């Protein structure tokens, strides 16, 4: 009787998961992906069922470390490598790691880029250039002319490295979660580091629909690149004409879970 009840519960779970959809609400917040995931906020913790109990997480654009700290607590056995080029934000990141004794987080004051060396980093201090709390919008990409008024702030020189070379230097051969919040540099970083992508299980990435910065890549191009690189969209939450967050799984993980384990032939 217990096994039948378990089977029934699994069947209900499969019915919730079956299929892909796009769902829009009045506030223009839209969702696409597997049914189950479109009804939940995008979060790296959604990936727990696809990954080991001790995942290797690389977070580029960690800013002040709140999300890295949350992941470190959720996965106490994980290894998190948090990269942040902004000196002020990096100082806060280090303080959080130290004060909360998050020994599973290792921090790096560096930017991922399409080349090794140094780059110009555009700090965002808001429309008046006096609000450091807007620094989460800082980027290696220069603001487009029509958006410069919203991205006032100083420019600083920061060290840069490709993801492939950074992984090589730190002896990282595979990544369970690659989290990129680079204000439009995501595609450039991925295109310059295709070797590690072959050993990456999932990617959590910001998506953009307008070119607010010079060289910023649209979501469609990012989607096409990841698809060609062997990744499948799991979930995408976005505001039409603005930006969003997406989670991609490697084809191997996606097929292994949905096709082979659950017997579902889903595709997006």
C-alpha positions as CSV (number, residue, x, y, z in Angstrom):
1,X,0.0,0.0,0.0
2,X,2.8,2.4,0.9
3,X,4.5,1.8,-2.5
4,X,1.2,2.5,-4.3
5,X,0.9,5.8,-2.4
6,X,4.4,6.8,-3.3
7,X,3.8,6.0,-6.9
8,X,0.6,8.0,-6.9
9,X,2.5,11.0,-5.4
10,X,5.1,10.7,-8.1
11,X,2.4,10.6,-10.8
12,X,0.9,13.8,-9.5
13,X,4.4,15.4,-9.5
14,X,4.9,14.4,-13.1
15,X,1.6,15.9,-14.1
16,X,2.6,19.2,-12.6
17,X,5.9,19.0,-14.5
18,X,4.7,17.9,-17.9
19,X,5.0,20.4,-20.7
20,X,6.4,23.9,-21.2
21,X,4.6,27.2,-21.2
22,X,4.8,30.9,-21.3
23,X,2.8,32.7,-18.6
24,X,2.2,36.5,-18.5
25,X,0.7,38.6,-15.7
26,X,-0.8,42.1,-15.6
27,X,2.5,43.6,-14.4
28,X,4.2,42.2,-17.6
29,X,6.2,39.7,-15.5
30,X,6.5,36.6,-17.8
31,X,7.6,33.1,-17.2
32,X,8.7,30.3,-19.6
33,X,10.0,26.9,-19.0
34,X,8.8,23.7,-17.3
35,X,5.4,24.1,-15.7
36,X,6.6,23.4,-12.1
37,X,9.3,26.0,-12.3
38,X,7.2,28.8,-13.8
39,X,5.3,29.0,-10.6
40,X,8.3,29.6,-8.4
41,X,10.8,32.5,-8.0
42,X,14.0,31.9,-9.8
43,X,16.6,30.7,-7.3
44,X,19.7,28.5,-7.5
45,X,18.2,26.4,-4.7
46,X,15.7,25.2,-7.4
47,X,18.7,23.2,-8.8
48,X,19.2,21.1,-5.7
49,X,17.3,18.1,-7.2
50,X,19.7,18.0,-10.1
51,X,23.0,18.4,-8.3
52,X,25.1,16.6,-5.6
53,X,24.9,17.5,-2.0
54,X,28.2,19.3,-2.2
55,X,28.1,21.3,-5.4
56,X,30.9,23.5,-6.7
57,X,29.5,27.0,-7.3
58,X,31.2,29.8,-9.2
59,X,29.5,33.2,-8.8
60,X,30.8,36.0,-10.9
61,X,29.3,39.4,-10.0
62,X,28.8,38.3,-6.4
63,X,28.5,42.0,-5.3
64,X,28.2,42.2,-1.5
65,X,27.7,38.4,-1.1
66,X,24.1,38.1,0.1
67,X,23.2,35.4,-2.4
68,X,26.5,33.6,-2.0
69,X,25.9,33.5,1.8
70,X,22.4,32.1,1.3
71,X,23.8,29.3,-1.0
72,X,26.6,28.5,1.5
73,X,24.0,28.0,4.3
74,X,21.6,26.0,2.0
75,X,24.5,23.7,0.9
76,X,26.8,23.5,3.9
77,X,29.1,21.0,2.1
78,X,29.4,23.1,-1.1
79,X,32.4,25.0,-2.3
80,X,31.6,28.6,-3.5
81,X,34.0,30.8,-5.4
82,X,32.7,34.4,-5.3
83,X,34.2,36.9,-7.8
84,X,33.6,40.6,-7.5
85,X,35.7,43.4,-9.1
86,X,34.2,46.4,-7.2
87,X,36.6,47.2,-4.3
88,X,33.9,48.6,-2.0
89,X,31.4,45.7,-2.6
90,X,34.3,43.2,-2.3
91,X,35.2,44.5,1.1
92,X,31.6,44.0,2.2
93,X,31.6,40.5,0.7
94,X,34.8,39.6,2.6
95,X,33.3,41.0,5.9
96,X,30.1,38.9,5.5
97,X,32.2,35.7,4.9
98,X,34.3,36.5,7.9
99,X,31.6,37.5,10.3
100,X,29.3,34.6,9.5
101,X,32.2,32.2,9.4
102,X,31.3,30.9,6.0
103,X,34.3,28.8,5.5
104,X,32.9,27.2,2.3
105,X,33.2,30.6,0.4
106,X,36.4,31.7,-1.2
107,X,36.5,35.3,-2.5
108,X,38.3,36.9,-5.5
109,X,38.6,40.6,-6.2
110,X,38.6,40.2,-10.0
111,X,36.3,40.5,-13.1
112,X,35.6,37.8,-15.6
113,X,36.2,39.1,-19.1
114,X,36.9,37.9,-22.7
115,X,40.6,38.5,-22.2
116,X,43.3,38.5,-19.5
117,X,44.7,41.8,-18.2
118,X,43.0,44.9,-16.9
119,X,39.7,46.5,-17.9
120,X,37.8,49.7,-17.3
121,X,34.9,49.2,-14.8
122,X,32.0,51.6,-14.9
123,X,30.7,52.2,-11.4
124,X,27.0,53.2,-11.3
125,X,26.1,55.8,-8.8
126,X,22.6,56.7,-10.1
127,X,21.2,59.6,-12.0
128,X,23.0,62.2,-9.9
129,X,26.2,60.2,-9.5
130,X,25.9,60.3,-5.7
131,X,24.3,57.0,-4.8
132,X,26.8,54.1,-4.2
133,X,23.8,51.9,-3.4
134,X,23.3,51.7,-7.2
135,X,26.7,50.0,-7.7
136,X,25.0,46.6,-8.3
137,X,24.4,48.0,-11.8
138,X,28.1,48.5,-12.5
139,X,29.7,46.9,-15.5
140,X,32.7,46.5,-17.7
141,X,30.5,47.8,-20.5
142,X,30.2,51.5,-21.2
143,X,26.6,52.9,-20.8
144,X,24.9,53.6,-24.1
145,X,24.5,57.3,-24.9
146,X,20.7,57.3,-24.1
147,X,21.3,55.7,-20.7
148,X,24.4,57.6,-19.5
149,X,22.1,59.8,-17.4
150,X,21.1,56.8,-15.3
151,X,24.7,55.4,-15.0
152,X,26.7,58.3,-13.6
153,X,29.8,57.3,-11.6
154,X,33.5,56.9,-11.6
155,X,35.5,54.6,-13.8
156,X,38.2,52.4,-12.2
157,X,40.7,49.9,-13.6
158,X,40.2,46.3,-12.5
159,X,42.0,43.0,-13.1
160,X,40.4,40.7,-15.6
161,X,40.6,37.1,-16.6
162,X,38.8,34.6,-18.8
163,X,36.7,31.9,-17.0
164,X,38.8,29.1,-18.6
165,X,42.0,30.6,-17.3
166,X,40.6,31.4,-13.9
167,X,39.4,27.8,-13.5
168,X,42.8,26.5,-14.6
169,X,44.6,28.7,-12.1
170,X,42.3,27.5,-9.3
171,X,42.3,23.8,-10.3
172,X,38.6,23.8,-11.0
173,X,37.8,21.0,-13.5
174,X,34.0,21.1,-13.3
175,X,31.3,23.4,-12.2
176,X,27.9,22.4,-10.8
177,X,26.4,26.0,-10.8
178,X,27.8,28.8,-12.8
179,X,26.1,32.0,-11.7
180,X,26.7,35.1,-13.9
181,X,25.4,38.6,-13.1
182,X,27.7,40.8,-15.2
183,X,25.4,43.5,-16.4
184,X,25.6,42.5,-20.1
185,X,29.0,40.8,-20.3
186,X,27.6,37.3,-19.8
187,X,27.8,36.2,-23.4
188,X,31.3,37.6,-24.0
189,X,32.6,35.7,-20.9
190,X,30.9,32.4,-22.0
191,X,32.1,32.7,-25.6
192,X,35.7,33.1,-24.4
193,X,35.6,30.0,-22.2
194,X,34.0,27.2,-24.0
195,X,36.3,24.5,-22.4
196,X,34.8,24.8,-18.9
197,X,31.3,24.9,-20.3
198,X,31.8,21.2,-21.4
199,X,32.1,20.4,-17.7
200,X,29.4,22.7,-16.4
201,X,26.1,21.3,-15.2
202,X,23.9,24.4,-14.8
203,X,24.0,28.1,-15.5
204,X,22.1,30.8,-13.7
205,X,22.3,34.0,-15.7
206,X,20.9,37.5,-16.1
207,X,19.0,38.2,-19.3
208,X,18.5,41.5,-21.1
209,X,16.1,42.7,-23.8
210,X,17.5,46.3,-24.4
211,X,21.0,47.4,-25.0
212,X,21.5,49.8,-22.1
213,X,25.2,49.4,-22.5
214,X,27.5,49.3,-25.5
215,X,28.1,45.6,-26.4
216,X,25.3,44.3,-24.2
217,X,23.9,41.1,-25.7
218,X,20.2,40.4,-26.1
219,X,18.7,37.3,-24.5
220,X,18.0,35.7,-27.8
221,X,21.6,35.6,-28.8
222,X,22.5,34.3,-25.3
223,X,19.8,31.6,-25.6
224,X,21.1,30.5,-29.1
225,X,24.7,30.3,-27.9
226,X,23.8,28.2,-24.9
227,X,21.6,25.9,-27.0
228,X,24.4,25.3,-29.4
229,X,26.8,24.7,-26.5
230,X,24.6,21.9,-25.2
231,X,22.3,23.6,-22.6
232,X,18.5,23.5,-22.3
233,X,16.4,26.2,-20.8
234,X,14.8,25.1,-17.6
235,X,13.2,28.3,-16.4
236,X,13.1,32.0,-17.3
237,X,11.4,34.8,-15.4
238,X,11.5,38.2,-17.1
239,X,9.8,41.6,-17.6
240,X,9.0,42.2,-21.2
241,X,11.3,44.8,-22.7
242,X,13.5,44.9,-19.6
243,X,15.5,42.0,-18.0
244,X,15.1,38.7,-16.3
245,X,16.8,35.6,-14.8
246,X,17.2,32.3,-16.4
247,X,18.4,28.8,-15.5
248,X,19.9,26.5,-18.1
249,X,20.8,22.8,-17.5
250,X,23.4,20.8,-19.5
251,X,21.8,18.5,-22.0
252,X,23.1,15.5,-20.0
253,X,21.6,16.6,-16.7
254,X,18.3,17.6,-18.4
255,X,17.8,14.4,-20.3
256,X,19.0,12.3,-17.4
257,X,16.4,13.8,-15.1
258,X,13.4,14.4,-17.3
259,X,13.7,11.7,-20.0
260,X,15.5,8.8,-18.3
261,X,14.4,9.2,-14.6
262,X,10.9,10.7,-15.1
263,X,10.1,9.4,-18.5
264,X,9.1,12.8,-19.8
265,X,10.0,14.0,-23.3
266,X,10.1,17.8,-22.7
267,X,11.8,20.3,-24.8
268,X,11.9,24.2,-24.9
